[in-house]
Amino acid sequence: MGGTVVVMHAAELGRGDEVLGAKLAGSFLRTLAAVEPKPEAIVFYNAAVKLLAPESAALEALRQLEDAGVELLACVTCLEHFELTERLALGEVSNMRDIVQRLNAAAKVLTV
């Protein structure tokens, strides 16, 4: 069995205030980069792919995670929808088949 896979489906955490949600997402990713054990991978779909864009406030935390060996997998359909395919600053372009296989193989899946 694989390790832990984190699924992010939005650029914010929680519902309600978007500014607060963006701060929470950044805090979550910075904390994830600072603690052990690290997840095996983070899957980004829907608006969460915006976190991998060059202007993302979370880019430094994500770079630390990637440097630590965490795979950052971005949904290609989502990247295309938000016109980010050519602007991906970190991570790798993935597809739903690969994402589903990764989730099926994970020992634990955390959705935030």
trRosetta pair geometry for C-beta under 8 A, 3 or more apart (Angstrom, degrees):
i j d omega theta_ij theta_ji phi_ij phi_ji
1 105 6.9 168 -150 176 54 61
1 106 7.4 37 179 156 90 18
1 107 4.4 93 141 -79 123 88
2 5 7.1 31 115 -38 130 105
2 40 5.6 -95 170 28 104 174
2 102 7.4 -57 56 -163 175 63
2 105 4.4 69 -10 130 124 92
2 106 4.8 -59 78 -103 115 42
2 107 5.8 -148 80 -16 52 77
3 37 7.5 -122 -160 136 129 133
3 39 6.5 158 122 -164 114 49
3 40 3.5 142 61 -42 113 115
3 106 6.8 -40 83 -142 37 77
3 107 5.9 -32 -139 24 18 111
3 108 7.6 -42 160 38 46 86
4 37 7.4 130 17 99 123 110
4 39 4.4 -93 96 -124 97 82
4 40 6.0 153 59 5 47 86
4 106 6.5 61 -139 -167 22 112
4 107 6.6 -56 -67 65 54 91
4 108 4.6 -22 -108 72 82 101
4 109 7.5 165 -159 -86 63 26
4 110 6.4 19 -176 -4 111 107
5 39 6.2 113 -110 -179 22 118
5 40 5.9 -46 -74 62 70 99
5 41 4.9 -6 -122 66 89 93
5 42 7.4 164 -167 -93 63 27
5 43 6.2 34 171 -13 110 106
5 102 5.8 130 -108 144 155 101
5 103 6.0 -127 81 -101 151 58
5 106 4.2 -93 4 -95 111 147
5 108 7.5 175 27 90 62 53
5 109 5.2 -17 69 -112 93 74
5 110 7.5 -178 91 27 44 69
6 32 7.3 -23 -41 -134 167 151
6 39 4.8 -110 -14 -62 100 174
6 41 7.4 -158 33 102 68 50
6 42 4.6 -18 70 -113 102 79
6 43 7.2 -173 91 24 50 69
6 109 7.9 153 -96 -163 22 54
6 110 4.9 -24 -111 71 71 101
6 111 7.8 151 -166 -90 55 27
6 112 6.5 -8 -170 6 102 110
7 42 7.7 170 -84 -162 22 58
7 43 4.8 -16 -112 64 70 107
7 45 7.4 -17 -166 19 93 104
7 103 7.4 25 -67 -100 124 116
7 109 6.3 24 -14 -178 113 99
7 110 7.0 -177 22 89 73 47
7 111 4.4 -21 67 -107 111 74
7 112 7.2 159 78 21 57 62
8 25 7.6 90 -149 -143 129 110
8 42 6.3 17 -2 179 110 104
8 43 7.0 175 28 85 65 54
8 44 5.3 -13 70 -107 102 67
8 45 7.7 157 86 28 56 59
8 48 4.0 152 121 -145 95 147
8 51 6.9 -14 120 15 149 151
8 112 5.8 -20 -99 68 73 90
9 45 5.6 -18 -116 73 71 85
9 46 4.9 40 -173 37 75 123
9 47 7.5 58 151 44 52 73
9 48 5.4 -116 -148 -21 6 126
9 111 7.1 11 -9 -165 112 100
10 13 7.4 158 81 -78 109 31
10 21 7.5 -39 126 164 125 131
10 25 7.7 -125 104 -85 80 137
10 46 6.4 -23 -77 97 55 119
10 47 5.2 22 -136 68 55 108
10 48 5.5 18 31 -61 9 85
11 21 7.9 87 99 124 63 107
11 22 6.5 1 133 -106 91 85
11 25 6.3 -152 162 42 45 178
11 47 4.9 -82 -13 136 95 101
11 48 5.8 177 -65 -104 53 40
11 50 4.7 -29 -81 67 133 118
11 51 5.6 174 -124 -52 80 87
12 18 5.6 -115 -68 -148 160 61
12 20 7.9 71 -161 86 119 55
12 21 2.7 44 180 134 120 117
12 22 5.1 -54 -99 -58 91 54
12 24 6.9 65 -171 55 70 101
12 25 5.4 -120 -129 -28 29 126
13 21 5.4 -174 52 -157 46 73
13 24 3.9 -107 55 111 117 118
13 25 4.8 166 -20 -67 91 70
13 28 5.9 113 -53 -20 149 142
13 112 5.9 -31 -118 162 104 101
14 20 7.4 -45 73 112 129 101
14 21 5.2 -143 63 -107 84 92
14 24 6.0 30 11 68 114 164
15 21 7.5 36 -92 -87 15 133
16 20 6.9 -20 96 62 103 127
16 21 7.0 157 64 -50 70 109
17 20 4.0 58 93 19 117 113
17 21 6.3 175 93 -16 59 87
18 21 5.3 -54 -143 38 33 117
18 22 6.3 36 157 -22 66 101
19 22 5.9 -51 -151 32 30 110
19 23 6.7 30 150 -16 61 105
20 23 5.6 -55 -151 36 35 113
20 24 6.3 35 151 -20 67 106
21 24 5.6 -53 -146 36 32 113
21 25 6.4 35 154 -21 65 102
22 25 5.7 -49 -147 33 33 112
22 26 6.5 33 153 -16 63 105
22 57 7.0 71 166 45 110 136
23 26 5.8 -57 -152 38 31 111
23 27 6.2 31 152 -18 66 109
24 27 5.5 -54 -144 39 32 112
24 28 6.2 38 154 -24 65 104
25 28 5.6 -51 -147 33 30 114
25 29 6.5 23 156 -13 63 107
25 51 7.0 -121 154 -97 132 129
25 58 6.3 -67 125 -69 97 142
26 29 6.0 -59 -147 39 29 106
26 30 6.2 28 156 -16 66 108
26 57 5.5 -41 -93 112 133 108
26 58 4.9 -142 -107 -86 73 89
26 61 6.8 149 -161 4 64 145
27 30 5.8 -54 -143 39 30 110
27 31 6.1 28 158 -17 64 109
28 31 5.9 -61 -149 39 25 109
28 32 6.2 28 153 -22 64 109
28 112 6.3 164 -178 162 159 158
29 32 5.4 -49 -142 35 32 115
29 33 6.4 35 155 -21 63 104
29 51 7.6 169 -64 -170 156 136
29 58 4.9 62 55 -159 157 117
29 61 4.0 112 126 118 101 140
29 62 6.1 -26 -178 -59 137 72
29 65 7.1 -83 -169 -29 89 136
30 33 5.7 -55 -152 34 31 112
30 34 6.5 21 152 -15 64 112
30 58 7.8 -125 -43 -138 79 79
30 61 4.4 -97 -79 -100 57 132
31 34 5.7 -65 -148 40 33 108
31 35 6.2 14 163 -11 71 114
32 35 6.5 -64 -135 39 26 99
32 38 7.2 88 167 -132 80 74
32 39 7.1 -20 -168 0 119 105
32 61 7.3 84 58 171 91 116
32 65 6.5 10 113 -90 105 125
33 38 7.8 29 -122 -113 35 112
33 61 4.8 -149 -16 -160 142 78
33 62 7.9 -108 -70 -63 126 20
33 64 4.0 62 -160 97 134 126
33 65 5.0 -99 -97 -58 89 81
33 68 7.1 163 -147 -1 73 141
35 38 7.7 148 89 -78 63 61
38 65 6.7 163 -156 -142 125 81
38 68 5.4 164 -68 125 171 132
38 69 7.1 121 88 68 144 89
38 70 5.3 -110 158 -66 123 113
39 42 6.1 97 84 -61 138 76
39 70 5.9 64 74 -132 76 116
39 110 7.4 -113 -96 33 135 118
40 70 7.1 141 152 -130 14 67
40 71 6.8 -3 145 23 65 101
40 106 7.0 -166 45 -117 132 93
41 70 6.4 153 -104 -174 29 71
41 71 4.0 -24 -110 66 93 99
41 72 7.4 -179 -159 -73 71 23
41 73 5.8 20 -179 -6 121 114
41 102 6.0 -52 64 -177 157 138
42 62 8.0 -109 61 -129 150 92
42 65 6.9 20 -5 145 132 151
42 70 6.2 37 -8 159 96 118
42 71 7.4 -175 27 90 58 55
42 72 5.5 -7 62 -114 98 65
42 73 7.0 180 87 27 47 75
43 73 4.9 -25 -110 72 65 109
43 75 7.5 61 179 -47 89 90
43 94 7.5 -83 -131 67 86 150
43 99 5.4 99 -139 -140 135 105
43 102 6.8 157 -69 89 123 137
43 103 7.3 -29 -21 -63 158 99
44 48 4.2 -146 -155 117 82 106
44 49 4.9 129 134 -83 115 56
44 51 6.2 -139 -127 49 138 110
44 52 6.1 171 60 -22 170 121
44 72 6.9 17 -10 -177 117 83
44 73 6.8 174 21 86 74 52
44 74 4.9 -19 67 -107 112 67
44 75 6.6 -131 97 2 62 83
44 78 7.4 -141 126 86 80 150
44 91 7.1 -16 18 -151 130 170
45 48 6.0 34 51 46 32 114
45 49 6.8 18 -126 -42 19 97
45 74 7.9 150 -79 -159 49 47
45 75 4.0 60 -111 -18 82 142
45 78 5.2 174 -156 -35 57 151
45 99 7.3 57 -59 -139 125 163
46 49 7.3 179 83 -2 25 92
46 75 7.6 35 -20 44 39 146
46 78 5.6 -111 -68 -120 15 130
47 50 5.5 -18 179 2 69 118
47 78 7.7 -130 -50 -166 22 119
47 82 7.3 119 -117 -75 56 141
48 51 5.6 -25 -177 6 61 117
48 78 7.7 2 54 160 73 158
49 52 5.8 -52 -170 31 56 111
49 53 7.6 74 136 -38 68 91
49 74 4.9 90 -126 -153 99 106
49 75 6.2 -103 -65 47 125 83
49 78 4.6 155 -15 121 141 118
49 79 5.3 -139 -180 -75 153 68
49 82 6.1 171 82 36 119 142
49 84 5.8 161 134 69 114 150
50 53 5.4 -30 -161 0 51 122
50 56 6.6 149 142 -89 64 106
50 82 6.3 -115 -71 178 88 162
50 84 7.0 -147 -95 -74 53 156
51 56 5.0 98 -160 -142 38 144
51 58 5.0 -20 -157 60 99 133
51 59 7.9 178 171 -69 63 58
51 62 6.6 143 147 -60 101 145
52 56 6.6 58 -7 -18 7 156
52 59 7.9 106 -138 -105 30 80
52 62 6.8 -154 -101 167 66 164
52 72 6.5 150 -102 154 122 130
52 74 5.4 -88 30 -80 163 134
52 84 7.4 107 81 157 94 137
52 88 5.5 -6 134 -146 116 79
52 89 6.0 -174 166 45 61 80
52 90 5.3 -125 -148 61 87 81
52 91 4.9 -53 -133 21 138 132
53 56 5.1 126 61 -35 70 99
53 84 5.5 -89 -87 -137 105 123
53 87 5.6 18 -136 124 86 114
53 88 7.3 -73 -95 -110 49 36
53 89 6.1 81 174 -6 18 109
54 59 7.2 29 -153 -93 30 151
54 87 6.2 -94 -5 177 102 95
54 89 4.4 141 -79 -71 59 126
56 59 4.6 126 80 -50 95 89
56 62 7.4 16 107 10 139 140
56 89 7.1 -149 23 35 111 139
58 61 5.3 -57 -170 46 73 112
58 62 5.6 72 132 -24 89 107
59 62 5.6 -62 -145 42 31 111
59 63 6.1 36 156 -25 68 104
59 89 6.0 -25 -130 104 122 147
59 90 6.7 156 -147 -11 81 129
60 63 5.5 -49 -146 32 31 114
60 64 6.6 34 152 -19 62 102
61 64 5.7 -52 -153 33 33 113
61 65 6.6 33 149 -18 64 104
62 65 5.5 -51 -148 36 36 113
62 66 6.3 35 153 -18 67 105
62 72 6.2 61 -171 -98 106 150
62 90 5.3 148 127 79 118 160
62 91 7.4 -47 171 -43 124 103
63 66 5.7 -53 -145 39 31 110
63 67 6.1 33 153 -20 65 107
63 90 6.1 -130 -82 -95 67 143
64 67 5.7 -54 -145 38 29 112
64 68 6.4 26 154 -17 63 109
65 68 5.7 -61 -150 39 30 110
65 70 4.1 -46 167 51 91 137
65 72 7.0 100 101 -62 115 108
66 69 7.9 116 -179 -15 30 8
66 70 6.1 -85 -83 67 34 79
66 71 7.9 63 -121 -115 73 21
66 72 5.5 -47 -84 -10 104 119
66 90 5.6 -139 -35 -169 156 119
66 91 6.9 -122 -92 -69 130 57
71 91 7.8 86 172 -138 56 76
71 92 7.1 -42 -167 25 91 115
72 90 5.7 23 72 132 157 99
72 91 3.1 -93 106 -100 108 100
72 92 6.8 131 80 14 69 66
73 91 6.5 -155 -60 -170 15 111
73 92 6.2 -24 -109 68 57 85
73 94 4.0 11 -169 -11 99 149
73 98 7.1 -147 -157 117 137 116
73 99 6.3 165 132 -94 136 86
73 102 6.9 165 1 11 169 169
74 78 7.0 -123 175 72 80 112
74 79 5.6 72 143 -57 118 119
74 84 8.0 -103 174 106 144 121
74 88 6.3 -158 37 -122 162 128
74 91 5.0 100 -23 121 105 137
74 92 6.9 -177 22 85 87 33
74 93 5.7 -47 73 -107 97 46
74 94 6.1 141 59 20 40 86
75 78 3.9 65 85 13 111 113
75 79 6.6 179 91 -13 56 83
75 94 6.4 -44 -89 75 36 85
75 95 7.4 78 -146 -126 59 27
75 96 7.0 40 -136 -69 100 70
75 99 6.7 -4 -91 -50 87 151
76 79 5.5 -51 -144 36 34 114
76 80 6.3 35 156 -19 66 105
76 85 7.1 45 -152 -109 72 108
76 93 5.0 64 -87 -177 93 102
76 94 6.6 -149 -28 76 88 32
76 95 5.2 -21 16 -88 122 72
77 80 5.8 -54 -151 37 29 112
77 81 6.4 34 150 -24 63 106
77 95 7.7 83 -21 -136 90 70
77 96 7.2 9 -1 -39 126 105
78 81 5.5 -50 -146 32 33 115
78 82 6.4 9 162 2 66 108
79 82 6.4 -71 -146 51 26 93
79 84 4.6 -105 -152 75 73 91
79 85 4.4 103 138 -77 115 67
79 88 6.7 -20 -133 -66 134 112
79 93 6.4 -70 13 -120 161 99
80 83 7.3 22 -173 -80 32 38
80 85 5.6 27 -79 -46 60 123
83 87 7.8 48 130 9 66 123
84 87 4.9 -85 -154 58 60 104
84 88 6.2 90 149 -65 90 70
85 88 6.8 -25 -166 -25 26 106
85 93 6.9 40 -143 -102 82 134
88 91 6.3 -99 -178 66 117 91
88 93 6.7 -136 -35 -60 167 88
94 98 4.7 -120 -167 82 101 131
94 99 5.7 113 130 -55 127 89
95 98 5.3 92 55 14 69 102
95 99 7.0 -133 102 -5 33 94
96 99 5.4 -55 -141 40 35 113
96 100 6.0 35 160 -20 69 105
97 100 6.0 -56 -146 37 26 107
97 101 6.4 24 155 -16 62 109
98 101 5.7 -56 -146 39 30 111
98 102 6.2 32 154 -21 65 106
99 102 5.7 -55 -149 35 30 112
99 103 6.4 27 154 -17 65 106
100 103 5.7 -55 -147 38 32 110
100 104 6.2 33 155 -20 66 107
101 104 5.7 -54 -145 37 31 112
101 105 6.3 22 158 -13 64 111
102 105 6.0 -64 -147 41 28 106
102 106 6.5 43 153 -42 63 101
103 106 5.7 -42 -151 9 33 119
103 109 5.5 36 -149 -97 87 140
106 109 5.1 102 90 -64 145 83
